[in-house]
């Protein structure tokens, strides 16, 4: 029974992957057009998203391990390492993403930072709507 559940979850995740890629590419294209830039092609936007994802994955693992080892040496609880990592990685994310966008799209770094902010705001709005819908469903089911 548990193997069937894992198989269904893997199948659902594979089906969800194109939707996630579409949302990432679409939000990047919209953020470029909202910043006054010409809208990149889908291929260009997906390439930028791929390079950003791989670069952030490598940087996230390195910074996460450094913070984890530092908190272990300092005697801090494990949950504090997550909070420290969250606030420490935010500017690293800004730096990596904006320089990659500036290099690949041929933008000035200031414009790339603007695209990064708009892109994150779009993600924040999507998250806020999802949380709002979840709370409404929870409140309806509670009564």
C-alpha positions as CSV (number, residue, x, y, z in Angstrom):
1,X,0.0,0.0,0.0
2,X,2.8,2.4,0.9
3,X,4.7,1.6,-2.3
4,X,1.6,2.5,-4.3
5,X,1.3,5.8,-2.5
6,X,4.9,6.7,-3.3
7,X,4.3,5.7,-6.9
8,X,1.3,7.9,-7.1
9,X,3.1,10.8,-5.5
10,X,6.0,10.4,-8.0
11,X,3.6,10.3,-10.9
12,X,1.9,13.4,-9.7
13,X,5.2,15.2,-9.2
14,X,6.2,14.3,-12.8
15,X,2.9,15.7,-14.1
16,X,3.3,18.8,-12.0
17,X,6.8,19.6,-13.3
18,X,5.7,21.2,-16.6
19,X,3.3,23.4,-14.7
20,X,6.0,24.6,-12.4
21,X,8.3,25.3,-15.3
22,X,5.6,27.2,-17.1
23,X,4.8,29.3,-14.0
24,X,8.5,30.1,-13.5
25,X,9.0,31.1,-17.1
26,X,5.8,33.0,-17.4
27,X,6.4,35.0,-14.2
28,X,9.9,35.9,-15.4
29,X,8.6,37.1,-18.8
30,X,5.9,39.2,-17.0
31,X,8.4,40.7,-14.6
32,X,10.6,41.7,-17.6
33,X,7.7,43.4,-19.4
34,X,6.6,45.1,-16.1
35,X,10.1,46.6,-15.8
36,X,9.9,48.1,-19.3
37,X,12.0,45.6,-21.0
38,X,11.0,43.6,-24.1
39,X,9.5,40.3,-23.2
40,X,12.1,37.5,-23.7
41,X,11.2,34.5,-25.7
42,X,10.1,31.3,-23.9
43,X,13.4,29.6,-24.8
44,X,15.5,32.5,-23.4
45,X,13.4,32.8,-20.3
46,X,13.6,29.1,-19.6
47,X,17.4,29.2,-20.1
48,X,17.8,32.0,-17.7
49,X,15.5,30.1,-15.2
50,X,17.6,27.0,-15.6
51,X,21.0,28.8,-15.1
52,X,19.5,30.6,-12.1
53,X,18.2,27.4,-10.6
54,X,21.4,25.5,-10.8
55,X,23.5,28.5,-9.5
56,X,21.1,29.0,-6.6
57,X,21.1,25.3,-5.8
58,X,24.9,25.2,-5.5
59,X,25.1,28.5,-3.5
60,X,22.3,27.4,-1.2
61,X,24.0,24.1,-0.4
62,X,27.3,25.9,0.3
63,X,25.8,28.7,2.5
64,X,23.5,26.2,4.2
65,X,26.4,24.0,5.2
66,X,28.5,27.0,6.4
67,X,25.6,28.3,8.5
68,X,24.9,24.8,9.9
69,X,28.5,24.3,10.9
70,X,28.8,27.8,12.4
71,X,25.7,27.3,14.5
72,X,27.0,23.9,15.6
73,X,30.3,25.4,16.7
74,X,28.5,28.3,18.4
75,X,26.2,26.0,20.3
76,X,23.0,27.4,18.8
77,X,19.9,25.3,18.4
78,X,19.3,23.7,15.0
79,X,16.1,25.8,14.3
80,X,18.1,29.0,14.6
81,X,20.3,27.9,11.7
82,X,17.2,27.9,9.5
83,X,16.3,31.5,10.5
84,X,19.9,32.7,10.0
85,X,20.1,30.9,6.7
86,X,16.8,32.5,5.5
87,X,18.0,36.1,6.2
88,X,21.6,35.4,5.1
89,X,20.7,33.8,1.8
90,X,18.3,36.6,0.6
91,X,21.0,39.0,-0.4
92,X,23.1,36.2,-1.9
93,X,20.0,35.2,-4.0
94,X,19.7,38.9,-5.1
95,X,23.3,39.1,-6.1
96,X,23.5,35.8,-8.0
97,X,20.2,36.2,-9.8
98,X,20.7,39.8,-10.8
99,X,24.2,39.2,-12.1
100,X,23.1,36.1,-14.1
101,X,20.2,38.1,-15.6
102,X,22.4,41.0,-16.4
103,X,25.0,38.8,-18.1
104,X,22.6,36.6,-20.1
105,X,20.0,39.2,-21.0
106,X,22.5,42.0,-21.6
107,X,20.9,44.3,-19.0
108,X,22.4,46.8,-16.6
109,X,22.8,45.4,-13.1
110,X,20.3,47.9,-11.7
111,X,17.6,46.9,-14.2
112,X,18.4,43.2,-13.4
113,X,17.8,43.9,-9.7
114,X,14.5,45.6,-10.6
115,X,13.5,42.4,-12.5
116,X,14.5,40.3,-9.5
117,X,12.4,42.3,-7.1
118,X,9.3,42.2,-9.4
119,X,9.8,38.5,-9.9
120,X,9.9,37.9,-6.2
121,X,6.8,40.1,-5.7
122,X,4.9,38.0,-8.2
123,X,5.9,34.8,-6.3
124,X,4.8,36.5,-3.0
125,X,1.4,37.3,-4.5
126,X,1.0,33.8,-5.7
127,X,1.9,32.5,-2.3
128,X,-0.5,34.9,-0.6
129,X,-3.4,33.9,-2.8
130,X,-2.7,30.2,-2.1
131,X,-2.6,30.8,1.6
132,X,-5.8,32.8,1.5
133,X,-7.6,30.1,-0.4
134,X,-6.3,27.5,2.0
135,X,-7.5,29.5,5.0
136,X,-10.9,29.9,3.4
137,X,-11.2,26.2,2.7
138,X,-10.1,25.4,6.2
139,X,-12.7,27.8,7.7
140,X,-15.4,26.4,5.5
141,X,-14.6,22.8,6.5
142,X,-14.3,23.7,10.2
143,X,-17.9,24.8,10.4
